[in-house]
Amino acid sequence: MFVYNDGMNEVEANGGHPPRIAVVSPRLPLDGAIGGAETLLLNLSRLLVGAGCDVTFLTTCSTNRDGKWTNDIPEGESLFDGLKVIRFPADGGRLRGLGDVECPGLIDHLTSSSYDGVLAGPYLFGLVMSAVAAVPGRGFLVPCLHDEDNAREARVKETFKMAGGFCFNTPEERALAIRLYKGAVADKPMCVAGFAMPDFEADPAEGRRLAGTDAPYIIYCGRREPMKGTPLIIDYWAAFRECHKDIDLKLVLTGIGNVDVPEGCAGSLIDLGDVADERKRHDLMAGAVAFCHASVNESLGIVLLESWLARRPVLVHASGEVLREQTKRANGGLWFRDFADFNECLELLLRDKHLSDALGEAGRSFTLDEYSPSAVSSRLMALLGVRGI
């Protein structure tokens, strides 16, 4: 951990150099690689750079788009937007269950280098658990923890025990960690930092143009898979259309993954694929009735924050505690338990534009207050003991 003497700045306290921090993540969300947790680690890295730290992002040579951790990016050092990145070959030979992937070269580098501290996440990857074990007591874990069976595995419990501190995304994630690991978490430094969201303006008219429709639409952006609840959104949307034949409600999807289109809905499901341009994605959100997210396993809804900055409400699954409570705190949307709830919520948002707009504006105010770069940076730096240089 970073402990500085009163009256000394960080450069003086570290022998004349800024604090050297390694950030460990399975992937860097570039070159086709995606992932909310990885995007979070990159976000925190940029905040540390902004605070004057010497940051190195340690990751694998894989985008893992094939699910096999193939090394599809050259190894070695590079520079991305002022951030030093070092890639090491992934070892995906043990891809069977907990741990997913190891990276021996990364761990060797970590143990042989004189980093002042290490920030590593998310919790469930073998290389992250190995990184925390390699620097016992000095590694801050960014767990992105879910309430799932893997969280109760012995190796995961040992990882939380060996971590020097924790950077959580939400109060619910922090409470879950304390509940699962008790003193291994409760007695150590921790913060609820979250994700830094710079403000932006989005154009709803441009969003509708990009979607290719003047009809109302709901939107989901991200990986299309059962764990994210995408099939449920599609099923509920199709059922809503069946119940309301007078409403031509479209469903817009961006992201990667297969989509099964219900019979009779092919012309109304607009699949735009992977929209890498952030501006376009934000415009699409701004043009929607609401952003729908049915995942029940999240540590923070980054896409909810984006939708709120685009001034649109969200519709989330009530069984997902993190997204539900995030929506409650923001007063930025509604939540559903079953199709009857979903139908009622969507009817209300379509019928009452004043309510829909008010929820979106409340969510925007919440995001600007709680997740501005300055707010998140302040919480992160307080945890690490970095005051800025």
Contacts in CASP RR format, 6 or more apart in sequence:
PFRMAT RR
TARGET T0000
AUTHOR 0000-0000-0000
METHOD contacts of the structure
MODEL  1
MFVYNDGMNEVEANGGHPPRIAVVSPRLPLDGAIGGAETLLLNLSRLLVG
AGCDVTFLTTCSTNRDGKWTNDIPEGESLFDGLKVIRFPADGGRLRGLGD
VECPGLIDHLTSSSYDGVLAGPYLFGLVMSAVAAVPGRGFLVPCLHDEDN
AREARVKETFKMAGGFCFNTPEERALAIRLYKGAVADKPMCVAGFAMPDF
EADPAEGRRLAGTDAPYIIYCGRREPMKGTPLIIDYWAAFRECHKDIDLK
LVLTGIGNVDVPEGCAGSLIDLGDVADERKRHDLMAGAVAFCHASVNESL
GIVLLESWLARRPVLVHASGEVLREQTKRANGGLWFRDFADFNECLELLL
RDKHLSDALGEAGRSFTLDEYSPSAVSSRLMALLGVRGI
1 117 0 8 1.000
1 137 0 8 1.000
1 138 0 8 1.000
1 164 0 8 1.000
1 165 0 8 1.000
1 189 0 8 1.000
1 384 0 8 1.000
1 385 0 8 1.000
2 10 0 8 1.000
2 19 0 8 1.000
2 116 0 8 1.000
2 117 0 8 1.000
2 384 0 8 1.000
2 385 0 8 1.000
2 386 0 8 1.000
3 385 0 8 1.000
4 10 0 8 1.000
4 13 0 8 1.000
4 385 0 8 1.000
4 387 0 8 1.000
5 13 0 8 1.000
9 387 0 8 1.000
9 389 0 8 1.000
10 18 0 8 1.000
10 19 0 8 1.000
10 52 0 8 1.000
10 53 0 8 1.000
10 386 0 8 1.000
10 387 0 8 1.000
10 388 0 8 1.000
10 389 0 8 1.000
11 17 0 8 1.000
11 18 0 8 1.000
11 389 0 8 1.000
14 20 0 8 1.000
14 116 0 8 1.000
17 54 0 8 1.000
18 52 0 8 1.000
18 53 0 8 1.000
18 54 0 8 1.000
18 389 0 8 1.000
19 52 0 8 1.000
19 53 0 8 1.000
19 54 0 8 1.000
19 116 0 8 1.000
19 117 0 8 1.000
19 384 0 8 1.000
19 386 0 8 1.000
20 53 0 8 1.000
20 54 0 8 1.000
20 56 0 8 1.000
20 114 0 8 1.000
20 115 0 8 1.000
20 116 0 8 1.000
20 117 0 8 1.000
21 48 0 8 1.000
21 53 0 8 1.000
21 54 0 8 1.000
21 55 0 8 1.000
21 56 0 8 1.000
21 115 0 8 1.000
21 116 0 8 1.000
21 117 0 8 1.000
21 118 0 8 1.000
21 119 0 8 1.000
21 384 0 8 1.000
22 55 0 8 1.000
22 56 0 8 1.000
22 58 0 8 1.000
22 110 0 8 1.000
22 113 0 8 1.000
22 115 0 8 1.000
22 117 0 8 1.000
22 118 0 8 1.000
22 119 0 8 1.000
23 41 0 8 1.000
23 44 0 8 1.000
23 45 0 8 1.000
23 48 0 8 1.000
23 55 0 8 1.000
23 56 0 8 1.000
23 57 0 8 1.000
23 58 0 8 1.000
23 118 0 8 1.000
23 119 0 8 1.000
23 120 0 8 1.000
24 41 0 8 1.000
24 58 0 8 1.000
24 59 0 8 1.000
24 106 0 8 1.000
24 110 0 8 1.000
24 118 0 8 1.000
24 119 0 8 1.000
24 120 0 8 1.000
24 121 0 8 1.000
24 127 0 8 1.000
24 128 0 8 1.000
24 131 0 8 1.000
25 37 0 8 1.000
25 38 0 8 1.000
25 41 0 8 1.000
25 42 0 8 1.000
25 57 0 8 1.000
25 58 0 8 1.000
25 59 0 8 1.000
25 120 0 8 1.000
25 121 0 8 1.000
25 122 0 8 1.000
25 128 0 8 1.000
26 38 0 8 1.000
26 59 0 8 1.000
26 60 0 8 1.000
26 62 0 8 1.000
26 64 0 8 1.000
26 90 0 8 1.000
26 100 0 8 1.000
26 101 0 8 1.000
26 103 0 8 1.000
26 122 0 8 1.000
26 125 0 8 1.000
26 127 0 8 1.000
26 128 0 8 1.000
27 33 0 8 1.000
27 35 0 8 1.000
27 38 0 8 1.000
27 59 0 8 1.000
27 60 0 8 1.000
27 62 0 8 1.000
27 63 0 8 1.000
27 64 0 8 1.000
28 38 0 8 1.000
28 42 0 8 1.000
28 57 0 8 1.000
28 59 0 8 1.000
28 80 0 8 1.000
28 85 0 8 1.000
28 87 0 8 1.000
29 35 0 8 1.000
29 36 0 8 1.000
29 38 0 8 1.000
29 39 0 8 1.000
29 42 0 8 1.000
30 80 0 8 1.000
31 63 0 8 1.000
31 73 0 8 1.000
32 63 0 8 1.000
32 65 0 8 1.000
32 274 0 8 1.000
32 276 0 8 1.000
33 62 0 8 1.000
33 63 0 8 1.000
33 64 0 8 1.000
33 65 0 8 1.000
34 222 0 8 1.000
34 223 0 8 1.000
34 255 0 8 1.000
34 256 0 8 1.000
34 274 0 8 1.000
35 223 0 8 1.000
36 144 0 8 1.000
36 302 0 8 1.000
37 121 0 8 1.000
37 122 0 8 1.000
37 142 0 8 1.000
37 144 0 8 1.000
37 299 0 8 1.000
39 195 0 8 1.000
39 302 0 8 1.000
40 142 0 8 1.000
40 144 0 8 1.000
40 169 0 8 1.000
40 194 0 8 1.000
40 195 0 8 1.000
40 300 0 8 1.000
40 302 0 8 1.000
41 57 0 8 1.000
41 119 0 8 1.000
41 121 0 8 1.000
41 142 0 8 1.000
42 57 0 8 1.000
42 83 0 8 1.000
43 195 0 8 1.000
43 196 0 8 1.000
44 119 0 8 1.000
44 142 0 8 1.000
44 167 0 8 1.000
44 193 0 8 1.000
44 196 0 8 1.000
44 380 0 8 1.000
45 55 0 8 1.000
45 57 0 8 1.000
45 83 0 8 1.000
45 119 0 8 1.000
46 81 0 8 1.000
46 83 0 8 1.000
46 196 0 8 1.000
47 196 0 8 1.000
47 373 0 8 1.000
47 376 0 8 1.000
47 377 0 8 1.000
47 380 0 8 1.000
47 381 0 8 1.000
48 55 0 8 1.000
48 119 0 8 1.000
48 380 0 8 1.000
48 384 0 8 1.000
48 386 0 8 1.000
49 55 0 8 1.000
49 82 0 8 1.000
49 83 0 8 1.000
50 377 0 8 1.000
51 377 0 8 1.000
51 381 0 8 1.000
51 386 0 8 1.000
51 387 0 8 1.000
51 388 0 8 1.000
51 389 0 8 1.000
52 386 0 8 1.000
52 388 0 8 1.000
52 389 0 8 1.000
53 386 0 8 1.000
55 83 0 8 1.000
55 84 0 8 1.000
56 84 0 8 1.000
56 85 0 8 1.000
56 86 0 8 1.000
56 115 0 8 1.000
57 80 0 8 1.000
57 83 0 8 1.000
57 84 0 8 1.000
57 85 0 8 1.000
57 86 0 8 1.000
58 86 0 8 1.000
58 88 0 8 1.000
58 106 0 8 1.000
58 109 0 8 1.000
58 110 0 8 1.000
58 131 0 8 1.000
59 85 0 8 1.000
59 86 0 8 1.000
59 87 0 8 1.000
59 88 0 8 1.000
59 106 0 8 1.000
60 69 0 8 1.000
60 71 0 8 1.000
60 87 0 8 1.000
60 88 0 8 1.000
60 89 0 8 1.000
60 90 0 8 1.000
60 101 0 8 1.000
60 103 0 8 1.000
60 106 0 8 1.000
60 127 0 8 1.000
61 71 0 8 1.000
61 72 0 8 1.000
61 73 0 8 1.000
61 74 0 8 1.000
61 75 0 8 1.000
61 87 0 8 1.000
61 88 0 8 1.000
61 89 0 8 1.000
61 90 0 8 1.000
62 69 0 8 1.000
62 70 0 8 1.000
62 71 0 8 1.000
62 72 0 8 1.000
62 73 0 8 1.000
62 90 0 8 1.000
62 101 0 8 1.000
63 72 0 8 1.000
63 73 0 8 1.000
64 70 0 8 1.000
64 90 0 8 1.000
64 101 0 8 1.000
65 72 0 8 1.000
65 256 0 8 1.000
67 95 0 8 1.000
68 92 0 8 1.000
68 95 0 8 1.000
69 90 0 8 1.000
69 91 0 8 1.000
69 92 0 8 1.000
69 93 0 8 1.000
69 95 0 8 1.000
69 100 0 8 1.000
69 101 0 8 1.000
70 90 0 8 1.000
71 89 0 8 1.000
71 90 0 8 1.000
73 87 0 8 1.000
74 87 0 8 1.000
75 87 0 8 1.000
75 88 0 8 1.000
75 89 0 8 1.000
76 86 0 8 1.000
76 87 0 8 1.000
76 88 0 8 1.000
77 84 0 8 1.000
77 85 0 8 1.000
77 86 0 8 1.000
77 87 0 8 1.000
78 84 0 8 1.000
78 85 0 8 1.000
78 87 0 8 1.000
79 85 0 8 1.000
86 109 0 8 1.000
88 103 0 8 1.000
88 104 0 8 1.000
88 105 0 8 1.000
88 106 0 8 1.000
88 109 0 8 1.000
89 103 0 8 1.000
89 105 0 8 1.000
90 101 0 8 1.000
90 102 0 8 1.000
90 103 0 8 1.000
90 127 0 8 1.000
91 101 0 8 1.000
91 102 0 8 1.000
91 103 0 8 1.000
91 104 0 8 1.000
92 100 0 8 1.000
92 101 0 8 1.000
92 102 0 8 1.000
94 101 0 8 1.000
94 102 0 8 1.000
95 101 0 8 1.000
98 124 0 8 1.000
98 126 0 8 1.000
98 150 0 8 1.000
98 153 0 8 1.000
98 155 0 8 1.000
98 156 0 8 1.000
99 124 0 8 1.000
99 125 0 8 1.000
99 126 0 8 1.000
99 129 0 8 1.000
99 155 0 8 1.000
100 124 0 8 1.000
100 125 0 8 1.000
100 126 0 8 1.000
101 125 0 8 1.000
101 126 0 8 1.000
101 127 0 8 1.000
102 126 0 8 1.000
102 127 0 8 1.000
102 130 0 8 1.000
103 127 0 8 1.000
103 130 0 8 1.000
106 127 0 8 1.000
106 131 0 8 1.000
107 127 0 8 1.000
107 130 0 8 1.000
107 131 0 8 1.000
107 134 0 8 1.000
110 118 0 8 1.000
110 131 0 8 1.000
110 134 0 8 1.000
110 135 0 8 1.000
111 134 0 8 1.000
111 135 0 8 1.000
115 135 0 8 1.000
117 135 0 8 1.000
117 138 0 8 1.000
117 139 0 8 1.000
117 140 0 8 1.000
117 384 0 8 1.000
118 131 0 8 1.000
118 132 0 8 1.000
118 135 0 8 1.000
118 138 0 8 1.000
118 139 0 8 1.000
118 140 0 8 1.000
119 139 0 8 1.000
119 140 0 8 1.000
119 142 0 8 1.000
119 167 0 8 1.000
120 128 0 8 1.000
120 131 0 8 1.000
120 132 0 8 1.000
120 139 0 8 1.000
120 140 0 8 1.000
120 141 0 8 1.000
120 142 0 8 1.000
121 128 0 8 1.000
121 141 0 8 1.000
121 142 0 8 1.000
121 143 0 8 1.000
121 144 0 8 1.000
122 128 0 8 1.000
122 142 0 8 1.000
122 143 0 8 1.000
122 144 0 8 1.000
122 299 0 8 1.000
123 129 0 8 1.000
123 141 0 8 1.000
123 143 0 8 1.000
123 144 0 8 1.000
123 145 0 8 1.000
123 151 0 8 1.000
123 156 0 8 1.000
123 159 0 8 1.000
123 160 0 8 1.000
124 150 0 8 1.000
124 156 0 8 1.000
128 141 0 8 1.000
128 159 0 8 1.000
129 155 0 8 1.000
129 156 0 8 1.000
129 158 0 8 1.000
129 159 0 8 1.000
131 139 0 8 1.000
132 139 0 8 1.000
132 141 0 8 1.000
132 159 0 8 1.000
132 162 0 8 1.000
132 163 0 8 1.000
133 158 0 8 1.000
133 159 0 8 1.000
133 162 0 8 1.000
136 162 0 8 1.000
137 162 0 8 1.000
137 163 0 8 1.000
137 164 0 8 1.000
137 165 0 8 1.000
138 164 0 8 1.000
139 163 0 8 1.000
139 164 0 8 1.000
139 165 0 8 1.000
140 163 0 8 1.000
140 164 0 8 1.000
140 165 0 8 1.000
140 166 0 8 1.000
140 167 0 8 1.000
140 383 0 8 1.000
140 384 0 8 1.000
141 159 0 8 1.000
141 160 0 8 1.000
141 163 0 8 1.000
141 164 0 8 1.000
141 165 0 8 1.000
141 166 0 8 1.000
141 167 0 8 1.000
142 166 0 8 1.000
142 167 0 8 1.000
143 160 0 8 1.000
143 166 0 8 1.000
143 168 0 8 1.000
143 173 0 8 1.000
143 177 0 8 1.000
143 299 0 8 1.000
144 169 0 8 1.000
144 173 0 8 1.000
144 299 0 8 1.000
144 300 0 8 1.000
145 151 0 8 1.000
145 168 0 8 1.000
145 173 0 8 1.000
145 176 0 8 1.000
145 177 0 8 1.000
145 180 0 8 1.000
145 299 0 8 1.000
146 297 0 8 1.000
146 298 0 8 1.000
146 299 0 8 1.000
147 176 0 8 1.000
147 297 0 8 1.000
147 321 0 8 1.000
148 297 0 8 1.000
150 156 0 8 1.000
151 176 0 8 1.000
151 180 0 8 1.000
152 180 0 8 1.000
157 180 0 8 1.000
157 181 0 8 1.000
157 184 0 8 1.000
160 166 0 8 1.000
160 177 0 8 1.000
160 180 0 8 1.000
160 181 0 8 1.000
160 184 0 8 1.000
160 185 0 8 1.000
161 181 0 8 1.000
161 184 0 8 1.000
163 184 0 8 1.000
163 188 0 8 1.000
164 188 0 8 1.000
164 189 0 8 1.000
165 188 0 8 1.000
165 189 0 8 1.000
165 190 0 8 1.000
165 383 0 8 1.000
166 174 0 8 1.000
166 177 0 8 1.000
166 185 0 8 1.000
166 188 0 8 1.000
166 189 0 8 1.000
166 190 0 8 1.000
166 191 0 8 1.000
167 190 0 8 1.000
167 191 0 8 1.000
167 193 0 8 1.000
167 194 0 8 1.000
167 380 0 8 1.000
167 383 0 8 1.000
168 174 0 8 1.000
168 177 0 8 1.000
168 190 0 8 1.000
168 191 0 8 1.000
168 192 0 8 1.000
168 193 0 8 1.000
168 194 0 8 1.000
168 299 0 8 1.000
169 192 0 8 1.000
169 193 0 8 1.000
169 194 0 8 1.000
169 195 0 8 1.000
169 299 0 8 1.000
169 300 0 8 1.000
169 322 0 8 1.000
170 192 0 8 1.000
170 194 0 8 1.000
170 299 0 8 1.000
170 300 0 8 1.000
170 322 0 8 1.000
170 325 0 8 1.000
170 326 0 8 1.000
171 192 0 8 1.000
171 325 0 8 1.000
172 321 0 8 1.000
172 322 0 8 1.000
172 325 0 8 1.000
173 192 0 8 1.000
173 299 0 8 1.000
173 300 0 8 1.000
173 322 0 8 1.000
174 190 0 8 1.000
174 192 0 8 1.000
177 185 0 8 1.000
178 185 0 8 1.000
178 186 0 8 1.000
189 383 0 8 1.000
190 383 0 8 1.000
191 379 0 8 1.000
191 380 0 8 1.000
191 382 0 8 1.000
191 383 0 8 1.000
192 379 0 8 1.000
193 376 0 8 1.000
193 379 0 8 1.000
193 380 0 8 1.000
193 383 0 8 1.000
194 300 0 8 1.000
194 371 0 8 1.000
194 376 0 8 1.000
194 379 0 8 1.000
195 300 0 8 1.000
195 302 0 8 1.000
195 305 0 8 1.000
195 371 0 8 1.000
195 376 0 8 1.000
196 371 0 8 1.000
196 372 0 8 1.000
196 373 0 8 1.000
196 375 0 8 1.000
196 376 0 8 1.000
196 377 0 8 1.000
197 302 0 8 1.000
197 305 0 8 1.000
197 306 0 8 1.000
197 309 0 8 1.000
197 367 0 8 1.000
197 371 0 8 1.000
197 372 0 8 1.000
197 373 0 8 1.000
198 372 0 8 1.000
198 373 0 8 1.000
199 309 0 8 1.000
199 368 0 8 1.000
199 372 0 8 1.000
200 279 0 8 1.000
200 282 0 8 1.000
200 309 0 8 1.000
200 310 0 8 1.000
202 279 0 8 1.000
202 282 0 8 1.000
202 283 0 8 1.000
202 285 0 8 1.000
202 286 0 8 1.000
202 287 0 8 1.000
202 309 0 8 1.000
202 310 0 8 1.000
202 311 0 8 1.000
203 283 0 8 1.000
203 286 0 8 1.000
204 283 0 8 1.000
204 286 0 8 1.000
204 287 0 8 1.000
205 287 0 8 1.000
206 283 0 8 1.000
206 286 0 8 1.000
207 280 0 8 1.000
207 283 0 8 1.000
207 284 0 8 1.000
207 286 0 8 1.000
207 287 0 8 1.000
208 214 0 8 1.000
208 287 0 8 1.000
210 272 0 8 1.000
210 280 0 8 1.000
210 283 0 8 1.000
210 284 0 8 1.000
211 217 0 8 1.000
211 250 0 8 1.000
211 252 0 8 1.000
211 270 0 8 1.000
211 272 0 8 1.000
211 284 0 8 1.000
211 287 0 8 1.000
212 270 0 8 1.000
213 250 0 8 1.000
213 270 0 8 1.000
215 248 0 8 1.000
215 249 0 8 1.000
215 250 0 8 1.000
216 247 0 8 1.000
216 248 0 8 1.000
216 249 0 8 1.000
216 250 0 8 1.000
216 289 0 8 1.000
216 350 0 8 1.000
217 249 0 8 1.000
217 250 0 8 1.000
217 251 0 8 1.000
217 252 0 8 1.000
217 270 0 8 1.000
217 287 0 8 1.000
217 288 0 8 1.000
217 289 0 8 1.000
218 233 0 8 1.000
218 237 0 8 1.000
218 249 0 8 1.000
218 250 0 8 1.000
218 251 0 8 1.000
218 252 0 8 1.000
218 288 0 8 1.000
218 289 0 8 1.000
218 290 0 8 1.000
218 291 0 8 1.000
218 292 0 8 1.000
218 315 0 8 1.000
218 346 0 8 1.000
219 251 0 8 1.000
219 252 0 8 1.000
219 253 0 8 1.000
219 254 0 8 1.000
219 284 0 8 1.000
219 285 0 8 1.000
219 288 0 8 1.000
219 290 0 8 1.000
219 291 0 8 1.000
219 292 0 8 1.000
220 230 0 8 1.000
220 233 0 8 1.000
220 251 0 8 1.000
220 252 0 8 1.000
220 253 0 8 1.000
220 254 0 8 1.000
220 291 0 8 1.000
220 292 0 8 1.000
220 293 0 8 1.000
221 253 0 8 1.000
221 254 0 8 1.000
221 255 0 8 1.000
221 275 0 8 1.000
221 281 0 8 1.000
221 284 0 8 1.000
221 285 0 8 1.000
221 291 0 8 1.000
221 303 0 8 1.000
221 306 0 8 1.000
222 228 0 8 1.000
222 254 0 8 1.000
222 255 0 8 1.000
222 256 0 8 1.000
222 303 0 8 1.000
223 230 0 8 1.000
223 255 0 8 1.000
223 256 0 8 1.000
223 257 0 8 1.000
224 230 0 8 1.000
224 253 0 8 1.000
224 255 0 8 1.000
224 256 0 8 1.000
224 257 0 8 1.000
224 258 0 8 1.000
224 259 0 8 1.000
225 257 0 8 1.000
227 295 0 8 1.000
227 297 0 8 1.000
228 293 0 8 1.000
228 294 0 8 1.000
228 295 0 8 1.000
229 294 0 8 1.000
229 295 0 8 1.000
229 296 0 8 1.000
229 317 0 8 1.000
230 253 0 8 1.000
230 259 0 8 1.000
230 294 0 8 1.000
231 260 0 8 1.000
232 294 0 8 1.000
232 317 0 8 1.000
233 251 0 8 1.000
233 292 0 8 1.000
233 293 0 8 1.000
233 294 0 8 1.000
234 251 0 8 1.000
234 259 0 8 1.000
234 260 0 8 1.000
234 261 0 8 1.000
234 262 0 8 1.000
234 269 0 8 1.000
235 262 0 8 1.000
236 294 0 8 1.000
236 336 0 8 1.000
236 339 0 8 1.000
236 342 0 8 1.000
236 343 0 8 1.000
237 249 0 8 1.000
237 251 0 8 1.000
237 265 0 8 1.000
237 292 0 8 1.000
238 262 0 8 1.000
238 265 0 8 1.000
239 339 0 8 1.000
239 343 0 8 1.000
240 247 0 8 1.000
240 249 0 8 1.000
240 342 0 8 1.000
240 343 0 8 1.000
240 346 0 8 1.000
241 247 0 8 1.000
241 249 0 8 1.000
241 265 0 8 1.000
241 268 0 8 1.000
243 343 0 8 1.000
244 347 0 8 1.000
247 350 0 8 1.000
248 268 0 8 1.000
249 268 0 8 1.000
249 289 0 8 1.000
249 346 0 8 1.000
249 350 0 8 1.000
250 268 0 8 1.000
250 269 0 8 1.000
250 270 0 8 1.000
251 265 0 8 1.000
251 268 0 8 1.000
251 269 0 8 1.000
251 270 0 8 1.000
252 270 0 8 1.000
252 272 0 8 1.000
252 284 0 8 1.000
252 288 0 8 1.000
253 259 0 8 1.000
253 269 0 8 1.000
253 270 0 8 1.000
253 271 0 8 1.000
253 272 0 8 1.000
253 273 0 8 1.000
254 272 0 8 1.000
254 273 0 8 1.000
254 274 0 8 1.000
254 275 0 8 1.000
254 281 0 8 1.000
254 284 0 8 1.000
255 272 0 8 1.000
255 273 0 8 1.000
255 274 0 8 1.000
255 275 0 8 1.000
256 273 0 8 1.000
256 274 0 8 1.000
259 269 0 8 1.000
259 271 0 8 1.000
261 269 0 8 1.000
272 284 0 8 1.000
275 281 0 8 1.000
275 284 0 8 1.000
281 306 0 8 1.000
282 306 0 8 1.000
282 309 0 8 1.000
282 310 0 8 1.000
283 310 0 8 1.000
285 291 0 8 1.000
285 306 0 8 1.000
285 307 0 8 1.000
285 310 0 8 1.000
285 312 0 8 1.000
286 310 0 8 1.000
286 311 0 8 1.000
286 312 0 8 1.000
287 310 0 8 1.000
287 312 0 8 1.000
288 307 0 8 1.000
288 312 0 8 1.000
289 312 0 8 1.000
289 346 0 8 1.000
289 349 0 8 1.000
289 350 0 8 1.000
289 356 0 8 1.000
290 307 0 8 1.000
290 312 0 8 1.000
290 313 0 8 1.000
290 314 0 8 1.000
290 315 0 8 1.000
290 333 0 8 1.000
290 346 0 8 1.000
290 349 0 8 1.000
290 356 0 8 1.000
291 303 0 8 1.000
291 304 0 8 1.000
291 306 0 8 1.000
291 307 0 8 1.000
291 312 0 8 1.000
291 313 0 8 1.000
291 314 0 8 1.000
291 315 0 8 1.000
292 314 0 8 1.000
292 315 0 8 1.000
292 316 0 8 1.000
293 301 0 8 1.000
293 303 0 8 1.000
293 304 0 8 1.000
293 314 0 8 1.000
293 315 0 8 1.000
293 316 0 8 1.000
293 317 0 8 1.000
293 323 0 8 1.000
294 316 0 8 1.000
294 317 0 8 1.000
295 317 0 8 1.000
295 320 0 8 1.000
295 323 0 8 1.000
296 317 0 8 1.000
296 319 0 8 1.000
296 320 0 8 1.000
296 321 0 8 1.000
297 320 0 8 1.000
298 320 0 8 1.000
298 322 0 8 1.000
298 323 0 8 1.000
299 322 0 8 1.000
300 322 0 8 1.000
300 326 0 8 1.000
301 322 0 8 1.000
301 323 0 8 1.000
301 326 0 8 1.000
304 314 0 8 1.000
304 316 0 8 1.000
304 323 0 8 1.000
304 326 0 8 1.000
304 327 0 8 1.000
304 330 0 8 1.000
305 367 0 8 1.000
305 371 0 8 1.000
307 313 0 8 1.000
307 314 0 8 1.000
307 360 0 8 1.000
308 314 0 8 1.000
308 330 0 8 1.000
308 332 0 8 1.000
308 360 0 8 1.000
308 363 0 8 1.000
308 364 0 8 1.000
308 366 0 8 1.000
308 367 0 8 1.000
309 364 0 8 1.000
309 367 0 8 1.000
309 368 0 8 1.000
311 357 0 8 1.000
311 360 0 8 1.000
311 361 0 8 1.000
311 364 0 8 1.000
312 356 0 8 1.000
312 360 0 8 1.000
313 332 0 8 1.000
313 333 0 8 1.000
313 334 0 8 1.000
313 349 0 8 1.000
313 356 0 8 1.000
313 359 0 8 1.000
313 360 0 8 1.000
313 363 0 8 1.000
314 323 0 8 1.000
314 327 0 8 1.000
314 332 0 8 1.000
314 333 0 8 1.000
314 334 0 8 1.000
315 333 0 8 1.000
315 334 0 8 1.000
315 335 0 8 1.000
315 336 0 8 1.000
315 342 0 8 1.000
315 345 0 8 1.000
315 346 0 8 1.000
315 349 0 8 1.000
316 323 0 8 1.000
316 324 0 8 1.000
316 327 0 8 1.000
316 333 0 8 1.000
316 334 0 8 1.000
316 335 0 8 1.000
316 336 0 8 1.000
317 323 0 8 1.000
317 324 0 8 1.000
317 335 0 8 1.000
317 336 0 8 1.000
317 337 0 8 1.000
318 324 0 8 1.000
318 335 0 8 1.000
318 336 0 8 1.000
318 337 0 8 1.000
318 341 0 8 1.000
319 337 0 8 1.000
323 335 0 8 1.000
324 335 0 8 1.000
327 333 0 8 1.000
327 334 0 8 1.000
327 335 0 8 1.000
329 366 0 8 1.000
330 362 0 8 1.000
330 363 0 8 1.000
330 366 0 8 1.000
330 367 0 8 1.000
331 359 0 8 1.000
331 362 0 8 1.000
331 363 0 8 1.000
331 366 0 8 1.000
332 359 0 8 1.000
332 360 0 8 1.000
332 362 0 8 1.000
332 363 0 8 1.000
332 366 0 8 1.000
333 359 0 8 1.000
333 360 0 8 1.000
333 363 0 8 1.000
334 345 0 8 1.000
334 348 0 8 1.000
334 349 0 8 1.000
334 359 0 8 1.000
335 341 0 8 1.000
335 345 0 8 1.000
336 342 0 8 1.000
336 344 0 8 1.000
336 345 0 8 1.000
348 355 0 8 1.000
349 355 0 8 1.000
349 356 0 8 1.000
350 356 0 8 1.000
369 375 0 8 1.000
381 387 0 8 1.000
381 388 0 8 1.000
END
